[in-house]
Amino acid sequence: MKRIHRHFFVVFLLALFPFSVLFNACNKEDDQPDLNEENEAFYEVMKEWYYWTENIPNINPSAYPSLFHVLDAVRYQELDRWSFIADWDVFYAYITNTEFVGYGLGFAWDNEGKFRVSHIYNNVPIYEQGVRRGWILATVNGTVLQPGVNVGSLLGPNQPGVSNNFRFITPEGEEVIFSLQKEVLAVNTVLHYEVIQQEGSKVGYLVLQNFSGSTKQELENVFQFFSEQQIDDLILDLRYNGGGLTSIARQLSSLIAGSEVVGEPYARYYYNSFKEDRNKTEFFTQEANSLGLDRLVVIATGATASASEMVINGLRPYMDVFIVGSNTYGKPMGADILRFNNIWAVAPITISVKNADDEGEFFDGIQADIIANDGLSYDFGDLLEPSLQHSLAFLSSGITKGEALQVPAYRQPWEDMTGLRRWIGGF
């Protein structure tokens, strides 16, 4: 009988990962353990590490056909939308190098039922084709896109070489048609940054789409620019940021808060009753080119989750943080990543995360202060884009009156994504 190897990869993950029964699972025959033994070992891991361990039911794990089914059987359905199992190699490639298979863009339905590009990475082939935020994707392989269509299914499996035909409509009404193949992409997580001049004040504007391995250097470059420009305020756009590595969230928060809070508590981690010895507090760090701001504006939506919410919650004991847009998603929890059998990345929820004032548990999301719509037809940095417009108005005049939130009556594509694809938030 083969030994079940359980190695922890030392990293905390705060990301938007709903459970996925099918997640690019590789069948690695070379070191395939006995299924019953694997299920039983996994069940023991869950009982030991799972945050809601007292809610785990008594089951016979050997009666289930896979680890995925065992996880589904023991997951605390009332709160846990995030524990997951993934192929280790695919998972590791993303958290370390922001590498995945796809095209490199995200979409959202607007209020008129048009399927618009919500964001696009600037180092991918589809960007080189001219596609930008706000473009409408009208058809895929001849199928007209309308609410209810599962675009992920139309685009096929996330494997290199999978080809699709696209028909886009530009903001000027021009049709653009081309064919592209999915490929391995190493993408940027900073989608846009600039300094906006406003009434003698310099406002930094940063759009960050993820917290992964490549983000660290990207943030260092951005904040060096902001420091050189001597910005007075910062608008942090996290509207599509589903989370990621807490180490990067702490780096970003330290860059924003500055040297005055170095060594102060940033986040408190709480484990289950069996693992209380692992409870700990993490502190703000010294970062080159930190800003030392006393207020921050964050643009958020229901896709703003986890490590993004950690930044908001972690900074609030030390500065005024104002949310423009709509309420965040609501994930005040984290996971230890377990490398299981050298095959799987197993990520059960193991941690409750709170700030220095012991505030957390925002399972219904963090409330927006100023309601503003996501202007999907405007590119990032366009001063007419509603969320940016309201953010700038607040910074210049203190205006907190927003607008009526127009919630699309359509299920957004990221709501149908599972596993790693849900964290990536795009195709």
BASE-496277 format. One record per residue (C-alpha): residue number from 1; x negated, y negated, z. Coordinates in steps of 0.001 Angstrom, whole numbers, plus 500000, padded with zeros to 6 digits. Last residue first. Layout:
% residues N
seq,X,Y,Z
NUM,X,Y,Z
...
% end
This chain:
% residues 427
seq,X,Y,Z
427,510762,466577,479790
426,511403,464425,482809
425,511711,464146,486581
424,508318,465660,487341
423,509647,466652,490751
422,512723,468243,489188
421,510546,470026,486617
420,508570,471579,489483
419,511592,473507,490672
418,514955,472682,489165
417,516417,470109,486811
416,520181,469680,486484
415,520258,466547,488654
414,517340,465187,486633
413,519620,464978,483594
412,522104,462588,485239
411,525668,463772,485751
410,527958,461267,484113
409,530398,458714,485492
408,527610,456161,485449
407,527523,454130,488682
406,528007,450443,488013
405,527022,448744,491245
404,528769,445435,491676
403,526134,442752,491886
402,523575,441446,494328
401,523806,438756,496967
400,520560,438687,498929
399,519225,435344,497730
398,516053,434564,499669
397,515068,431888,497172
396,511906,432955,495363
395,511497,436511,496665
394,515215,437265,496413
393,515458,435963,492866
392,512427,438033,491879
391,514026,441213,493188
390,517362,440383,491574
389,515703,440003,488164
388,513645,443160,488604
387,516782,445188,489327
386,518785,443509,486561
385,516273,443720,483674
384,516296,440185,482258
383,512706,439518,483336
382,511501,442423,481201
381,508688,444001,483226
380,509776,447576,482572
379,511726,447790,479319
378,515374,446787,479144
377,518260,448957,477895
376,518178,451037,481060
375,518926,448085,483292
374,519221,449971,486576
373,521919,448088,488431
372,521447,445893,491478
371,522713,446032,495050
370,520571,444140,497550
369,519800,445733,500905
368,519925,449352,499704
367,520558,452016,502314
366,518046,454781,502910
365,519452,458150,501870
364,522172,460390,503251
363,519624,462699,504903
362,518005,459726,506613
361,516559,461858,509423
360,513841,459336,510180
359,512856,456904,512927
358,510264,457866,515524
357,509122,454257,515841
356,505821,455113,514147
355,507704,456761,511268
354,509357,460145,511017
353,508731,463344,509047
352,510459,466642,509864
351,508211,469457,508737
350,508384,473069,507565
349,510575,473075,504461
348,509534,476236,502651
347,507033,475790,499846
346,505772,479035,498343
345,503306,478601,495485
344,503219,482097,494077
343,500698,484420,492482
342,497592,484680,494646
341,499710,486892,496915
340,501282,483772,498460
339,499569,480419,498298
338,501586,478573,500926
337,502347,474877,500580
336,503349,473228,503829
335,506558,471330,503313
334,508100,467967,504111
333,511349,466431,505286
332,513025,463021,505323
331,514779,463657,501999
330,517622,461202,501304
329,518135,460116,497687
328,517718,456353,497935
327,520594,453890,498030
326,520930,451474,495108
325,518964,448679,493471
324,516872,446377,495652
323,515450,447669,498928
322,513839,445170,501285
321,510898,446069,503517
320,510033,443590,506248
319,506726,444529,507822
318,505070,446720,510450
317,507742,449121,511733
316,509187,449242,508195
315,506026,450504,506496
314,506491,454217,507220
313,510166,454229,506282
312,509638,452666,502862
311,506514,454688,502096
310,508187,457896,503337
309,511162,457187,501076
308,508810,457346,498113
307,507210,460497,499573
306,510728,461993,499701
305,513018,460472,497144
304,513907,457696,494749
303,516223,459377,492203
302,519293,457849,493894
301,517856,454478,492953
300,515133,452190,494273
299,513322,448917,493638
298,511157,448150,496676
297,510469,444600,497853
296,507720,444205,500424
295,507039,441804,503274
294,504130,440892,505550
293,501433,441716,502997
292,497877,442685,503951
291,496763,443300,500371
290,494308,446196,500398
289,491416,445791,497973
288,489374,448625,499496
287,491397,450879,501780
286,491084,451418,505527
285,493591,454034,506613
284,496985,453924,508315
283,497440,456751,510806
282,498795,460277,510845
281,500516,461706,513920
280,500657,465400,514700
279,502803,468393,515483
278,500802,471541,514777
277,500945,472755,518382
276,504728,472629,518040
275,504555,475593,515667
274,506943,478091,517232
273,509470,475366,518179
272,509671,474117,514594
271,507374,471427,513230
270,507337,467645,513715
269,505123,465276,511730
268,504744,461619,512746
267,503892,459034,510126
266,501988,455734,509943
265,500599,455237,513428
264,498122,452318,513672
263,494468,452954,512883
262,494359,450335,510137
261,497366,448052,510637
260,495586,444702,510317
259,493451,445982,507420
258,496189,445924,504804
257,499889,446762,504663
256,500103,447328,500900
255,496917,449339,500390
254,497701,451317,503550
253,501175,452153,502229
252,499694,453314,498920
251,497097,455501,500630
250,499758,456921,502955
249,501959,457862,499994
248,498888,459404,498334
247,498234,461613,501358
246,501942,462432,501437
245,501633,464172,498081
244,504700,464126,495853
243,507911,462146,495660
242,510854,461854,493294
241,509823,458482,491863
240,512393,457342,489305
239,513358,453985,490881
238,510062,453546,492703
237,509352,449979,491565
236,507158,448212,494119
235,507645,444450,493916
234,504688,442761,495599
233,504156,439267,496956
232,501445,436588,497098
231,499042,438027,494519
230,495368,437165,494691
229,494683,438038,491031
228,491489,439835,492046
227,493422,441674,494733
226,496172,442693,492298
225,493563,443980,489819
224,491742,445949,492522
223,495172,447148,493587
222,495882,448612,490165
221,492520,450352,489822
220,492691,451956,493264
219,496271,452977,492555
218,495246,454812,489380
217,492390,456515,491213
216,494742,457980,493822
215,497564,458739,491387
214,495638,461492,489573
213,496335,464019,492334
212,500056,463396,492571
211,502478,460798,493916
210,504950,460064,491117
209,506648,457439,488947
208,505012,454214,490109
207,506122,450914,488564
206,504087,448032,490010
205,504927,444317,489924
204,502651,441811,491622
203,504188,438411,492242
202,502031,435287,491984
201,503636,432110,493282
200,503648,428654,491704
199,507321,428866,490848
198,507094,432445,489577
197,504119,433880,487713
196,504497,437639,487260
195,501429,439838,487752
194,501444,443163,485918
193,501880,446885,486356
192,503508,449668,484352
191,503953,453437,484287
190,501508,454314,487060
189,501757,458116,487155
188,499546,458768,484132
187,499830,462078,482317
186,497828,465221,481652
185,499944,466954,479019
184,499951,470568,477869
183,501991,470701,474685
182,505556,470674,473429
181,505800,470257,469699
180,507154,467194,467934
179,509487,466446,465026
178,510462,462985,463805
177,513410,460712,463108
176,513691,456983,463873
175,516994,455221,463284
174,516984,451422,463548
173,519591,449728,465751
172,517287,446971,467029
171,517102,448598,470458
170,515781,451713,468647
169,517925,454726,467788
168,516242,458109,468111
167,516693,461303,466124
166,514538,464134,467442
165,513572,467509,465967
164,512173,470063,468369
163,509127,472359,468500
162,507995,474791,471218
161,504231,475045,470678
160,503186,474987,474323
159,505846,476427,476642
158,508472,474656,478689
157,511387,476647,477301
156,513954,475052,474973
155,514751,471433,474184
154,518457,472162,473868
153,518516,473784,477311
152,516941,470707,478868
151,519449,468510,477059
150,522392,470094,478843
149,525302,468417,477062
148,527999,467232,479459
147,527785,463594,478441
146,527000,463284,474726
145,523998,464145,472633
144,524801,465071,469050
143,523168,468365,468082
142,521096,468060,464892
141,517929,469545,466378
140,518203,466998,469196
139,520480,464047,468476
138,521068,460434,469546
137,518143,459712,471840
136,518621,456023,472610
135,515563,453844,473138
134,515600,451886,476405
133,512110,452875,477542
132,509810,453245,474551
131,509184,455537,471588
130,506513,454238,469214
129,505233,457561,467836
128,502170,457044,470051
127,504533,457243,473015
126,505738,460644,471729
125,502108,461777,471530
124,501406,461165,475251
123,499132,458629,476958
122,501642,455885,477813
121,503996,458028,479868
120,507655,457380,479187
119,510528,456129,481315
118,514316,455913,481261
117,514744,456843,477596
116,518452,456476,476937
115,521279,458983,476484
114,524324,456835,475734
113,527475,457482,477748
112,528503,453839,477962
111,527363,453435,481568
110,523892,454697,480718
109,522837,458344,480802
108,519239,458792,481898
107,516089,460108,480243
106,512490,460973,481058
105,509332,461193,478973
104,506167,463230,478559
103,506774,465769,475791
102,506419,469018,477724
101,503959,471266,479500
100,502503,469944,482746
99,499399,468266,484157
98,499387,465683,486920
97,495777,466768,487559
96,495851,468109,491129
95,499572,468377,491921
94,500450,469416,488379
93,497811,472044,487713
92,498460,473538,491153
91,502139,474091,490405
90,501488,475787,487081
89,498794,478021,488587
88,500888,478908,491645
87,504079,479899,489840
86,506850,478423,491939
85,508904,479148,495063
84,511155,476488,496556
83,512508,474832,499676
82,514278,471617,498632
81,518020,471418,499102
80,517908,472331,502795
79,520638,470567,504749
78,523773,472697,505077
77,522385,475621,503086
76,519714,476586,505593
75,517767,478918,503282
74,517804,482565,504357
73,519632,484214,501449
72,518299,481841,498795
71,514762,482531,499949
70,515355,486275,499787
69,516752,485902,496269
68,513693,484006,495110
67,511377,486551,496714
66,512899,489194,494453
65,515482,491999,494044
64,516926,491842,497570
63,517636,494891,499763
62,514054,494956,501009
61,514701,491657,502791
60,517154,493332,505201
59,518830,490324,506724
58,519144,488606,510090
57,520107,485020,509387
56,517664,482092,509526
55,519293,479242,511451
54,516807,479278,514348
53,514002,478941,511803
52,515272,475561,510619
51,511758,474222,510108
50,510653,477424,508390
49,507200,478565,509543
48,507486,481827,511483
47,510846,483110,510293
46,509987,482108,506727
45,506625,483873,506842
44,508291,487007,508182
43,510754,486993,505284
42,507851,486582,502858
41,506129,489633,504291
40,509331,491658,503991
39,509898,490574,500396
38,506311,491415,499417
37,506424,494812,501100
36,509677,495645,499370
35,508303,494512,496012
34,505034,496466,496267
33,502267,494101,495305
32,501412,492981,491741
31,497706,492293,491449
30,496956,492847,487769
29,500575,492674,486641
28,500938,488927,486750
27,504496,488307,485646
26,504528,484514,485476
25,507548,482691,486866
24,508347,479526,484915
23,510883,478714,487614
22,514062,480758,487599
21,515909,480935,490906
20,515188,477272,491593
19,515715,475599,494928
18,515755,471809,494871
17,512384,470110,494816
16,512307,466345,495365
15,508868,465953,496867
14,507082,465532,500148
13,504136,467870,500044
12,501588,468359,502731
11,498287,469787,501694
10,496026,472534,502969
9,496598,475457,500619
8,497575,478165,503031
7,496523,481707,502200
6,498814,484685,502737
5,497584,487880,501115
4,499955,490842,501267
3,497855,493992,501500
2,498504,496668,498946
1,500000,500000,500000
% end
